[in-house]
Amino acid sequence: VQLQASGGGLVQAGGSLRLSCAASGSISAIRVMGWYRRVPENQRDLVALIGPGGMTSYADSVKGRFTISRDNAKNTVYLEMNSLEPEDSAVYYCNARTGINLVNNWGQGTLVTVSS
């Protein structure tokens, strides 16, 4: 599976951005898709997940502000980010877990910078 993320950029605190991640390749093998983020010298942390049936899960820090959605017809997952805070600044990575072993596949990352 190949993942192409887009939509990052610079935004002021309180603003919004929408990230997109288009999947290609072995689409039928995808089970769960999600977004993670990493700040320098830190690990990659989960932001949101969406399962094949549309069930979602969010990190506590983004609940009520971020929404993950999935368009199966377009093989694309979105992350709508509202009320952005400087602490949300990070490189955001799209993730797809494939097969019965839920193997991780990663996109290239897109930078989100929130200015105060």
N, C-alpha and C positions, 0 to 999 in steps of 0.2 A: 504494500500500500504506500502510495506517495501522498504527502499532505502539503498543500500550499496555503500558507497563512497570509493574511493581508489585513489592513485597516488600522494599524498602529499609527501613532503620531503624537503631536504635542497639543495639550489641551489645558485650559485653566481649571483650577479646583472648582467643583460644582458642575462641570461640563460633562459631556457624554461622548462616547465612541462606540463603534460597533466593529468587532473583529469578525472576520470570515475565514473559514478553512475549507478548502475544496479538496476532496479525496478522489484519487484515481487509482487504477490498478485493480487489485482483488477486493472490490467493493463488497462482495457478498460475504467476505470473511470478517467484516467489521462487526463487532458486538457493542462495544462502548466507545463513545467519543467524549473528549473533554478538553479543558484548558488548564494549563499549569503556568506558573510564573516564577521567575527567578530574578533576584537582585544580586549585584556583585558579591561574591564571597559567601553566598548563601546557597542552600539547596533549592531544588525546584519544588515548589509547593503547589498542591492541588488548589484550583480555583473553583471549577465546576465540572460535573459529569452529566452525561445524558445516556440512558440506556436505549435499547432497540424499541422498547414500548413507550418511550417518552418520559420515563421516570428520571427525575433530576436530583442532584445532590450538590450542595454548595459549601464552601468554606464559611465559617461563622463570620469572618471579616467582610464578606461581600453579600451576605444574605440581605434581601430587600433592596439591593442596589444593582446587582448584576442578574441577567437572565440568559440562560443557555437554551438554544433551540436547534432543531435539526430539520433540514429539508431533505428527505430521502430521495426525492425526485431529482434534486440537483447534487446529491452526494456532498452536501455542504452543512457544516455546523457553524453556528453564530454565537457570539458572546456580546450581548448588549450591556454596556457599562454606563450606568448613570450615577450622578452625584459623586463623581470621581474625586479622590483625595490624593494628596501628594504621596501618601503611603502606598497607593496603587501603582506607582511608577515601577516598572519592571520590564523585562523581556517576557513576552507571553508566548507560550508554546502550545500548539495544537497536538493532541494525542489521539490515537486510535488503537484500541486493543482488538486483536484479531485472533480468530480460531478458538478452539476449546481451551487452549492454554493461556488465552488473553495476552498474547505477545504484544509488547509495546512498540508502537511506531510513532515517530516524532516528525513534526514539521520543522521548518528552519527558524522559527521565532520571529516575532514582530515587536518592536520597541514601543512602549507606551510611556510617555512622560507627562506628569501632571504638575503644573506649576502652581505655586501658592500665591 
